[in-house]
Amino acid sequence: MLKLIIKGDAKKEVMLDKAKISFGRDGSNDVVLDSSVVSGFHA
């Protein structure tokens, strides 16, 4: 199983165990990216 590790102020680990994983600023995404250059639902 794959694991995404996001380093920054607080280290965050996300298990990539679903067929589709959503990335973006919106809190409903599987991986929330806190950056103004990322759209609400990026990928």
C-alpha positions, 0 to 999 in steps of 0.5 A: 500500500502506498503512503503519501508523506507531506512535510511542512509545519506539521507532518501529515501522512495519507494512505493512498488506498482508494481508487481515486484520491482528490487533492485541493484546498477544499476541506472535503478533499482526501489530501488538503493542500493549504496554498493559494496557488492550488484550486479548491479541487485541483486533481 
